[in-house]
Amino acid sequence: MTIQPEPDHRLDLQRRQRLGMVEAIWGEHKSADQLARIIAGMREAGELALATRVDPPKAAAVRALIPDLPLDYHPEARCLLSPGLPASDPSRGRVAVLGGGTSDLPVAAEARLALACHGVETSLVLDVGVAGLHRLLDRLDDLHAADVLIACAGMEGALPTVLAGLLPQPVIAVPVAVGYGVSAGGQAALHGMLASCAPGLVVVNIDNGYGAAMACLRILGLLRG
């Protein structure tokens, strides 16, 4: 008797119906073969497939395994996407994604892409870290127009606290694994954000741009009814 191997994945194809968001595929610790099979399964079910934390060599390997499927690689966000982005829907709300510096861009780009997968358009505001506070103050009028702010910051992670002390919108803080020794791979930023004195600041895990985007999506859903 031949024993058939158990499948190594089960797709959550009802997540959009339950929660208003599509399932994301964690790509960093999956093989190219596993990613290709999961993406193909999502597409066969008629669902968008978003794979996060995929490096360029693995992206190329996945593309070679499923050449007949439309598959876009977004290098800044380190994500694979199939088929492509839906049209943006202005009625879903306005989101500003901020980064203290250019080093925060990969995490900010992941958050923006995850929101774009749900038709939410975002604006990107970079280089507004607290080392040059005037750069943030110069953008406050623009930021007032956003419904939700996502702030990505490494080092000591002070940017979200400053934002939450100046602006009334929900602020979602994303600690980034950027900084010298004591920054400890984003731990200093995470602890600083969790210990923030700005009331109501929401904090997600280190480098979790996707998680910040999904928190934002839940907030937008409540704002828009």
DODREN-963663 format. One record per residue (C-alpha): chain; x, z, y. Coordinates in steps of 0.5 Angstrom, whole numbers. Each point is the difference from the previous one (the first is absolute). Last residue first. Example, Ala and Ser with C-alpha at 12.3 -4.5 7.8 and 13.67 -1.06 7.14 Angstrom:
! residues 2
A; 27; 14; -2 .
A; -2; 2; -7 .
This chain:
! residues 225
A; -39; 15; 104 .
A; 6; -3; 4 .
A; 3; 7; 1 .
A; -1; 2; -7 .
A; 3; -6; -3 .
A; 6; 0; 5 .
A; 2; 7; -2 .
A; 0; -3; -8 .
A; 4; -6; 2 .
A; 5; 5; 4 .
A; 1; 4; -6 .
A; 1; -6; -4 .
A; 5; -3; 5 .
A; 4; 7; 0 .
A; 0; -1; -8 .
A; 3; -7; 1 .
A; 5; 2; 5 .
A; 3; 6; -5 .
A; 7; 0; 2 .
A; 0; 8; -1 .
A; -7; 3; -2 .
A; -6; 0; 5 .
A; -1; 4; 6 .
A; -7; 1; 4 .
A; 1; 3; 7 .
A; -6; 4; 2 .
A; 3; 5; 5 .
A; 7; -2; 3 .
A; 5; 6; -2 .
A; 3; -4; -6 .
A; 2; 4; -6 .
A; -2; -6; -4 .
A; 3; -5; 4 .
A; 7; 4; 0 .
A; 0; 1; -7 .
A; -1; -7; -1 .
A; 5; -2; 5 .
A; 5; 5; -3 .
A; -2; -3; -7 .
A; 1; -7; 2 .
A; 6; -1; -5 .
A; 4; 6; 2 .
A; 0; 0; 7 .
A; 5; 5; 0 .
A; 5; -6; -2 .
A; -2; -5; 5 .
A; -6; -4; 1 .
A; -6; -4; -3 .
A; -4; 1; -6 .
A; -6; 0; 4 .
A; -6; 5; 2 .
A; -7; -4; 1 .
A; -4; 4; 5 .
A; -8; -2; 0 .
A; -2; 1; 7 .
A; -8; 0; 1 .
A; -1; -1; 8 .
A; 0; 4; 5 .
A; 7; -1; 3 .
A; 5; 4; 3 .
A; 2; 6; -4 .
A; -2; -5; -7 .
A; 5; -5; 3 .
A; 6; 5; 1 .
A; -1; 3; -7 .
A; 0; -7; -3 .
A; 7; -1; 3 .
A; 3; 6; -2 .
A; 3; -2; -7 .
A; 6; 3; 0 .
A; 4; -6; -2 .
A; -5; -5; -2 .
A; -7; -2; 3 .
A; -6; -4; -2 .
A; -6; 1; 5 .
A; -7; -3; -2 .
A; -5; 1; 5 .
A; -7; -1; 0 .
A; -6; -3; 4 .
A; 5; -4; 5 .
A; -1; -1; 7 .
A; 3; 6; 2 .
A; 7; -3; -3 .
A; 0; -5; 6 .
A; 0; 5; 5 .
A; 5; 5; -3 .
A; 5; -6; -1 .
A; 5; 2; 6 .
A; -1; 7; -2 .
A; 3; -2; -7 .
A; 6; -4; 3 .
A; 1; 6; 5 .
A; 2; 5; -6 .
A; 6; -3; -2 .
A; 3; 4; -5 .
A; -7; 2; -2 .
A; -1; -7; -3 .
A; -4; -6; 3 .
A; 4; -5; -3 .
A; -6; -4; -4 .
A; -7; -1; 2 .
A; -4; -5; -5 .
A; -7; -2; 1 .
A; -5; 1; -6 .
A; -5; -5; -3 .
A; -5; 3; -5 .
A; -2; -5; -5 .
A; 1; 4; -6 .
A; 6; -3; -2 .
A; 2; 0; 7 .
A; 0; 8; -1 .
A; 5; 0; -6 .
A; 4; -5; 4 .
A; 1; 4; 6 .
A; 1; 7; -4 .
A; 6; -4; -4 .
A; 3; -3; 7 .
A; 0; 7; 3 .
A; 4; 3; -6 .
A; 5; -6; 0 .
A; 0; 0; 8 .
A; 3; 7; 0 .
A; 7; -2; 1 .
A; -2; -4; 6 .
A; -2; 7; 4 .
A; -5; 5; 1 .
A; -5; -4; -3 .
A; -7; -1; 2 .
A; -6; -3; -3 .
A; -6; -1; 4 .
A; -7; -1; -3 .
A; -6; -3; 3 .
A; -7; 0; -4 .
A; -4; -3; -5 .
A; -4; -5; 4 .
A; 6; -4; 2 .
A; 0; -3; -7 .
A; 7; -3; -2 .
A; -1; -6; -5 .
A; 3; 2; -7 .
A; 7; 0; -2 .
A; 3; -4; -5 .
A; -1; -1; -8 .
A; 3; 4; -2 .
A; 5; 5; 4 .
A; 7; 2; -2 .
A; 3; 6; 4 .
A; 7; 2; 3 .
A; -4; 1; 7 .
A; 6; -4; 4 .
A; 0; -5; -6 .
A; -7; -2; -1 .
A; 0; -4; -6 .
A; -6; -4; -1 .
A; -3; -2; -7 .
A; -5; -6; -1 .
A; -1; 0; -8 .
A; 3; -6; -4 .
A; 7; 2; 0 .
A; -1; 7; -3 .
A; 6; 2; -4 .
A; 5; -3; 5 .
A; -4; 3; 6 .
A; 1; 7; -4 .
A; 8; -2; 0 .
A; 0; -2; 7 .
A; -3; 7; 2 .
A; 4; 4; -4 .
A; 6; -3; 3 .
A; -3; 1; 7 .
A; -1; 7; -1 .
A; -7; 3; -1 .
A; -3; 6; 3 .
A; -7; -1; 0 .
A; -4; -5; -4 .
A; -7; -3; 3 .
A; -5; -4; -4 .
A; -6; -2; 3 .
A; -6; 0; -5 .
A; -4; -6; -4 .
A; 1; 3; -7 .
A; 5; -5; -2 .
A; 4; 2; 7 .
A; 1; 7; -2 .
A; 2; -2; -7 .
A; 5; -5; 2 .
A; 3; 6; 5 .
A; 0; 5; -6 .
A; 3; -5; -5 .
A; 5; -2; 5 .
A; 2; 7; 2 .
A; 1; 2; -7 .
A; 5; -6; -1 .
A; 4; 1; 6 .
A; 1; 7; -2 .
A; -4; 6; 3 .
A; 4; 6; 4 .
A; 0; -3; 7 .
A; -7; -4; -1 .
A; -5; 5; 1 .
A; -6; -4; 0 .
A; -6; 1; 5 .
A; -7; 1; -2 .
A; -5; -3; 6 .
A; -3; 4; 5 .
A; -7; 1; 2 .
A; -1; 7; -4 .
A; -4; -1; -6 .
A; -2; -8; 0 .
A; 8; -1; 2 .
A; 2; 4; -5 .
A; -4; -3; -6 .
A; 5; -4; -3 .
A; 5; 5; -2 .
A; 4; -3; -4 .
A; 3; 3; -7 .
A; 7; -1; -1 .
A; 5; 1; -6 .
A; -5; -3; -5 .
A; 1; 3; -7 .
A; 4; -3; -5 .
A; -3; -4; -6 .
A; 1; 3; -7 .
A; 2; -5; -5 .
A; -3; 2; -7 .
